[in-house]
Amino acid sequence: MKNKLIIISVIIFLGLGFSAQSQKITNPNPLDTANYPYWINMMQDPSVNFFKVQSAFNKYWENRPITRGCGWKPFKRWEYMMQSRVSPTGERPAESRTLNAFMDYYKNPANAPRSQNGNWTNLGPFNLPLGDRGYKGLGRVNAIGFHPTDPNIIYVGAPSGGLWVSTNGGSTWSSNTDNLPTLGVSAVVVDHSNPQNIYIGTGDRDAGDASGLGVMKSTDGGLSWALSNNGMGETTVGRLIMHPNNANLLLAAANNGIYKTTDGGLNWTKTYSGTFKDIIFKTNDPSIVYATSAGKFYRSSDTGDTWTEITAGLTIGSARCYWSYSG
C-alpha cells in the first residue's frame, strides 16, 4: 500500500514540477509579445480572442529554438482543440456553454423520460504499441486527495476524466462524476474535520481540454455534486487548499485570480487578480501563503487577504510553476 502511494505521488509531482524554459527579461513591455510570453496567460483567459493568442504565440516563438519543456507542445495541443470551437472571428466559447445546455436539457419536459444510463461497451484500444517508451495509460492525473482517517480511501482528479475514488488503497477505482457538465478536475480537497465534504477545482489547468466552472462541492462523500462558485463564477481552478485548523477557510488558485472563502465554499472573494496555477500554506504557519502565476512568485502574510510579488533572485517568464514536495 505504501509503495503504491509513493509511486502515485512521484508520478504526479514529477508532472507538476515540470517547468517551462525561462527567459530572463527585465521590465517587460505589455505589448511586446515577441520578447515576453504573454500567450501563457492569454490562452487561459476565455475573453481573449483566439487569433490574438495565436499571433502572440507565433511572434514569441519566431526564430526561437523549441526545446523540451518549453511550453510549445502544450500550447499546440490547446490550439488544435480550440480552433474547431471558436467563432469565425475568433471568439472563444463561454465556459458555461456546456453547463447551460445541460440545464436546458433537463428543464425540457420532453426529456424527462430519458435516462442518463446507457449500454456501452469499451472498444479499445486495449494494448498500446509503445513498448517500454511513452505513456502506459490514456490520460493524465492532475490532483490527488486523501481521506483524513482512512488511508485506503484515495481520490484522484483527471483533466478531462472527472473525479475517481478508490476505497481499497488503489486496487480498484470508480467515479460518480460522469454526468457533470465538465469532466475537468485539477484540484481535490477532502475536509479534514468531515470527510463527507469534498471540494474539486474544475477545468483543465494546463491544456484547457475541459471548461472550468469554478469549485464544486459534495456533502455526501462524492456521491453527488453541486456548484460552489458564488463570487468566483466560471473559471478553471488549478489548486485548492484548506486551512489546517479551520475547515471553512479555503483558498483557490484560479485562471483569473486567487479566491478565498471563510464559509465552506458558500461565498468566495477574489483577493488578487492574475492567472494562478498553484498555492500552498507555509508549514506550521498557515498565516503565510505562497502562490505562483506564470513564473511569478507571490507571498501573503495574512492568510491570503493581501499579496506581494517577490522578485529577488527569481527569473520571470516561465510557462509553468508548481510546487514540488519532499519528505
N, C-alpha and C positions, 0 to 999 in steps of 0.2 A: 504494500500500500504506500509506504513512504517513498519507495523508489519511483512509483508511478507519478506521485505528486511532484517529485523533484524533476522528472523528465518533462511533465507538462509545463512546469514553471520555467524551466530553462528554455523550452521552445518559444513560449510566449515572450519572455523577457529578451531573448535574442532578437525577436522580431520588433519589440518595442524599442530596443536600444539601437536599431538600425537607423543611422542618421545620414542625411544627405550631405554632399560635398559643400563645404563652406567657402564663401567668397568674402574676404575681408574688405569692407567698404566703410568709408567714413563719410558722415553727413550725406546720406543718400537723397537724391532728388526724387520727389514723389512722382514725377513724370518720366523719369529715366528708367524705363522698363528694360533697356538694353544692358544696363550695368547692375541692376538690383532685381532680385527675383520676386517682384510684386505678384507674379502669376500664382504664387503659392496661396496667398490669401484670397486672390481674386477667384480662383476656382472653388473655394469654399464658401463664397458669398453668392447665393442664388440671385441676388439683384443685379449682379454684374453680367452684362451681355456676353454670350458665349464667344462671339467673334473678337471681342476686346481681350478676353482671356487668352484666346488662341494667338492673337497678334503679340501680346506681351510675352508669351512663352517663346514664340518663334524669334522675336527680337533678342531675347536674353540668350538663346542658345545658338544664335548665328555666330559661326566661327569659334565656338567653344567645344572642347573635347567632351564627348559623352563618356563618363566613367561610371564604374559600378557604384551604386548607392547615391547617385547624384540627384535623384528625383525625376529624371527624364521619363523613365518607364512608367511610374505610377500616373504621371500626367497623361501619357499616351493612352493608358487604359481608360482614364476618365474621359478623354477626348473622344475615343471610339464609342463609349457608351452614351455620351451626352449628345453627339452630333445628330443622332437619329431622333432625339426627343425635343430639340429646340424648334422654335418657330422659324419661318423663312428669314426673319430679320435678326435672329439670334437670341430672342428672349427665352430664358430657361423656365421649365415648368415649376409651378409653386410646389413647395414641399408638401402642402396639404392636398394636392390633387388626388392622390390615391385614397386618402382618408375621406375626402368629400364624396368620391364615387362609392366608397364602401358604405358610408352612412346613407347616401341616397338610395342605394340598392335595398337596404333593409327598411327604409321608410316607405317603400313602394309596396302596397298590399299584395300586388300581383306576385311578388317574390316570396311571400310568407311561406308557402308550402315547400319551397326549395330547401334542400338540406346542404349543410356545409361539408358533409361527408361524401366521399366518392370511392369507387372501387378501382384503385390504382395499382399498377404492377411496375416494379423497377425494371427498366430495360437495359440498364448499364450506362456506361462501361463498368465492368467489374474488375478487369485486370488492366492496369495501366502499363504501357510499354516503355517504362522509364528505366528499367534495370535498377542499378544502385545509385542512379542520379535523379535529381529533381524531387518533386513532391510525391509523397506516398498517398496523399488524400486528395480530395477535390475542392477543398475550401480552406479559408483562414479562420483562426480563432483570435478574437480581439481582446477578450476580457475573461477573467475568472473570479468567482466569488465562493466563499466557504461558509457553511453553517457554523454558528459560533460555538456549538457544543457537541455536534455530531460530525466527526471527521469523515464519515462515509458519504455525506451529502455535499456534492460539489455542483456549482453552476458555471457554465461557460456561455459566452456570447459570440456569435458569428456575425461578420459584417453584412451578410445577406442571407443568413440561415436561421435567425431567431435565437432564442434562449433555450439551452439544453440543461437537463438536470440528471445527475446520477445519484442514486441512493445506496450504491454498493461500492463506493470507492473508485469509480471509473470503469467498472467492468461492463456495464450497460448504460445506455442513455435514452432519455425520452424528452419530448417537447410538447408544450401546450400553447405555443405562440404561432402556430401555422396560419391561423386565421386573423392575425393582427394586420392592420393596414400598412405596416412597414416591418420588414424582417431584418433590418439592420440593428445590431446590438453592439455598441462599442464600450459599454461600461456596465458593471454589475456591483451592487452593494446590497448585502444582507444585514438587516437590522440586528445589531449585537444584543439588544435588550428584548427583542421579539422577532424571532426568525420567520414568522409568518409574513412580515413586511419585507418585501424585496423591491428594489428600485433598479431600473435599467435606463441607460442613456441610449436613445435611439439614433439610427443613422450610421452610415459608414464613414468614419472619421478620416480615412486615408483616400480611397478612390471615389467616394460618393456613389457607390453602387446602389445604396438604399437611401431613401429620403429620411431626413431627421424630423421628428415631431416633438422634440424635447424629451422630458422624462416621463416614463410610465411606471406605475406602481401596482404591486399586487399585495393584498392583505390576507391572502389565503395560501401562502406558500408557493405561489407561482401558478395556481390553477386558473386564475382569471386576472385580467389586467385592465387598467383604466388610465387615461391621460392624467398626468400630474404636472402640468406645464403652465399653470396660471402665472402670468408675469414673465414667462420665458418664451412662450409661443413655439413656432415651428423652427427648430434649429437642431443640428447634429451635436450630440453631447459625447465628447470623446473620453471623459473621465468623471466619475462621481466619487466623492469621499464623504465619510460620516465622522463627525466628531467622536472621539473615543469615550467621552463621558456624557454626551448629550445626543441621543439618537434622533432628536428632532432637528438638529443642526447639520445640514449638508451643504457642500459646495460642489458646483458643476463647472467644468471647463468645456465651453461650447464654441461653435463656429463663429458666434457673434459676441462672445464675451464670457466673463465669469459671473456666475449666479450663486445666490445664497438663499437658503430657506431656514427658518427657525421654527417652523410648524409642521415638520414632517412632509414637506412637499406640497402643502396646500397652496402656498404662495411663494413665488420666487422674486428676488430683487437683483437686478444687474448691478454689480459693484465695479466692473471695469469692462471697457469695450475692446474688441480685438478678436483675432482668430486663435483660440486656445486649444491645445491638444492634451495637456496634462496638468495635474495639480496634486499636491500632497502636503499633509501636515508634517511639521518637524517632530521627530521622535521625542517624546516626553515633554513637549511644549506645544500643544495644539493652537496656541495663540499665534504662533509663527506658521505661515503657509507659504509655499513656493508654487509658482506656475510658469509654464512655458508657452510661447507663442512664436511660431516660425523662426526658431533660433534665438529668440529673445527670452531673457530670464527676469522674472518678477518676484517680489517679496512683499508679504503683508505681515505686520506685527499686531494686528487687531482682529484676528480670526477671519480675514477676508473682506473686511469692510472697506479698506483702502489699500492701494498697491503702489509700489515704487519699482521702476525698472532698474536693474543692476547691470551695469555695463563694464565695470572694471575687470580687465583680464579676459573678456569674452570676445569671440568673433561673431559678427552678425551675418545673417544671410542663409542660415541652414534651413533646408526644406522641412526637416522634421527634428523634433527634440523631445525625447521621452526620458522618464526616469528609468534607471536600471537598479536592480536590487541585489543585495548580497547578505550573507549571514544566515 
